[in-house]
Amino acid sequence: MQDDSDEYDEDEERKKDEVVIVDADAKDEIDVVEEGMFCVVEYRLDGTEKKVYYVSKIIGVVTDGPTVSVSVSSLRKHGDKFQVPENPDVNLVDKCQIKRILPNPQSFGGTSRLKSVYIFSNVYFAKDMDLR
């Protein structure tokens, strides 16, 4: 008889090795959003059809009947890393703006500034995405 905790560890290990490809044309419906998850959020620039994307951390979920809004804190892209800005960029978005849930990133230890820098291993963003 196998211990359930061993099965959980195998699932977690498999998820760490899973490759995630993020592209702008994703049509997947996001079922579950929870505080603490990382995601890709789509925004439309005012007055245009142009879309831009931000990697964000979910900091709250508001449900009002069938409507689900999500409070997110957007990170800033620096090469292959993402950083929490000095002045947090917090927005309330519709759940439909969340295009992809990302696996938990690696954070750098040490100072509090380094702890706010994340890297997403095995996550590949399409080159045609305007990821900021």
Buried (B, 14 or more C-beta within 10 A) or exposed (E): EEEEEEEEEEEEEEEEEEEBEBBBEBEEEBEEBEEEBBBBBBBEEEEEEEEBBBBBBBBBBEEEEEEBBBBBBBBBBEEEBBBBEEEEEEBEBEBEBBBBBBBEBEEBEEEEEEEBBBEBEEBEBEEEBEBE
